[in-house]
Amino acid sequence: MINPFESPLHYMEELRLQYHDTFEKITANFNSNMELWGDTQDKFSNLWLENFENLSLALSQTNASPKLDTVMGFDSKIKDLAIASTNLSMCASELQVLFLRIWSEAYEKFVVTSSDQSTTSKDAINRWLQNANSVVLEFQQSDDYLDAKKRYATSLSSFQSAYKELIKVYQENNHMPTQEEFDDLSKTVYLLKKELRSLKRQLKDKDVLKNG
Amino acid sequence: MDNAVLAQQEEISDYFEKFGSSLNNVISTSDNEVGIGETPKETVLTIDKVTLYRYLPISGIEPANKKPLLIAYSLIGSYKMLDLQKDRSVIKNLLLKGIEVYVIDWGHPNKSDKWLSFDDYILSYLADCVDFITAKHALSSISLLGICEGGVFAACYASLHPERVSSLSLAVTPIDFHADIDTDREDSQASVGYLNRLLRRFSRSELEDMIDSFGYLPGETTGLVFLEMTLVKSLTKYNWELLDSLAGNKEKVLNFLRMEKWLLDRPHHPSEAAKQWLIDLYNENKLVTHEFELDGNKVDLANLSMPVLNIYAKHDHIVPPCTSRALKDYLDADLDYEELELNAGHIGAFVSGKANQMFSDKIADWVSET
């Protein structure tokens, strides 16, 4: 074992060789397992999506369940939130799967283009990021991504709406003002202000006409 | 010694040097030092949450023989972008040219402002600001500069009240939100955009539900959308690139922190105005189909009768240049119309040294004479 204080340069060289050797092993291992890894990811993702779809379907089928008086609508709102939450998770998973695919594509492209470029680790990381950036930007233009993004955004809106509905039941049953009541109030104030502003403008215009 | 060892040694030494310098810069910098929007100004008018600022002339600078310039920024982000740092301030550059500068600060709307629409922002707030300035300077018209969404405000106002605007400048302003459809898909992201293409996939009711579910368009959400548009850069900003941003010259570090401060200040977008912005304009492209109405009046860009300057950024990934440049197709063929291309992105147009100066010089030239 080299003493780093006695021979720092040899120690650095030793470190470099060890680092290089380990990196080579990891890369070789990673490459040989790439196909298996991709296949496992694919299977896992499909299983995940299928489970969410089944859960969502099961929840949707309870639509016709009878309404119960004592629970005051909480049950149906909770069910709606559960469905929205499941759909949101499903759409988020779909995006994650797409991103897994694109990172993998970015890596494959990087390996091909940078195999014969020996530079510092900093340069290598910068090249990897530059490569990933261009692959991701191109991917974000694809129909696959834009459609998945849309599904994610709409499921997020549904989740947010379902959550607000649940909160509204709680507010109503506890005699607290709801967002809808607040909106009614703010709209009244808005319309009044608008009318006042219009009247002021009319008066001003009349003054201008009167004073020539 | 092996070159690789030397390179590695240099790399490690460089890393620790940067780490030390970053730590030192972070410890020795207080938030008060990170000043943005510091050019002296006075409040001359307030209407609800909207404030009209007049920038104080710089002593020793002769007033130009020009009409006052009113600047309308977007509702997304803060007007302080125009005055981010002293040596790269559009506002200061204009003051140095002797221009009288007014800027509208739209404030920070919340859920109580959800009913505010483009009608209110353009025909009330913007119109009141124009009235105030014309009255103060005893003029019948002023010069108007609109930026991004503020550019749409300015174009709509000027087409409904051409007699009140003597010259119009628009910067990074989308006009034909679907202009990218005819653009070659092989072009870079900057030329086709992202937001425009994504929003067209939604139906009107889906977008309405999306905005209604939040009660407004949250500033944090618009911020996340912008981060997503440069995903890898956003993911590495606070780790891999952080030392490069925080190490070294203090002034450079302050520039980075100023941008961070500006980014953090993302006002919410009122619900009704957001519906017009995302649905009527982005989704249904009503501004160029002559269907966009404000208080029952149709906006017709062919009514623009004043000189029009259209500034766009070559690398703009938020507002693709083709969506801005389409303006000329909707103007009278004899109109005094000019374009300026900046070799920058959507934000770089105002903060990169060269683009910023080019932008300011051209605007100063375009402001009409009294």
Contacts between the chains, C-beta under 8 A, distances in Angstrom:
chain1	res1	chain2	res2	distance
A	9	B	1	6.0
A	9	B	5	6.9
A	12	B	5	5.4
A	12	B	8	6.8
A	12	B	9	6.0
A	13	B	1	7.7
A	13	B	2	6.4
A	13	B	5	5.1
A	16	B	2	7.7
A	16	B	4	6.2
A	16	B	5	5.6
A	16	B	8	5.6
A	118	B	4	7.9
A	120	B	7	5.1
A	120	B	8	6.9
A	120	B	11	5.1
A	121	B	8	7.7
A	121	B	11	6.7
A	122	B	11	5.6
A	125	B	240	6.7
A	129	B	232	5.8
A	129	B	236	6.0
A	129	B	240	6.9
A	132	B	232	5.1
A	133	B	230	7.8
A	133	B	231	7.8
A	133	B	232	4.0
A	133	B	233	6.6
A	136	B	231	5.3
A	136	B	232	5.5
A	137	B	189	5.1
A	137	B	230	8.0
A	137	B	231	7.9
A	138	B	189	7.8
A	140	B	189	7.5
A	140	B	194	6.2
A	140	B	228	7.8
A	140	B	229	7.6
A	140	B	231	7.4
A	141	B	185	7.6
A	141	B	189	6.5
A	141	B	192	6.9
A	141	B	194	7.3
A	141	B	197	7.3
A	146	B	197	6.3
A	146	B	198	5.5
A	146	B	201	5.9
A	147	B	201	6.8
A	149	B	198	6.1
A	150	B	198	6.8
A	150	B	201	4.6
A	150	B	202	6.1
A	150	B	206	8.0
A	153	B	202	7.6
A	153	B	210	6.3
A	154	B	202	7.4
A	154	B	206	5.3
A	154	B	209	7.5
A	154	B	210	7.0
A	156	B	210	7.9
A	157	B	206	7.4
A	157	B	209	4.9
A	157	B	210	4.2
A	157	B	213	4.4
A	158	B	209	7.5
A	158	B	213	7.7
A	160	B	213	3.9
A	160	B	214	6.5
A	161	B	209	6.7
A	161	B	212	7.5
A	161	B	213	4.6
A	164	B	213	6.9
A	179	B	111	7.8
A	179	B	215	6.8
A	182	B	111	7.2
A	182	B	112	7.9
A	183	B	114	6.9
A	186	B	111	7.3
A	186	B	112	4.8
A	186	B	113	7.9
A	186	B	114	6.6
A	186	B	115	6.6
A	187	B	115	5.5
A	189	B	112	7.7
A	190	B	115	4.1
A	190	B	116	7.3
A	191	B	115	7.9
A	193	B	48	7.6
A	194	B	120	7.2
A	194	B	124	7.7
A	197	B	124	5.9
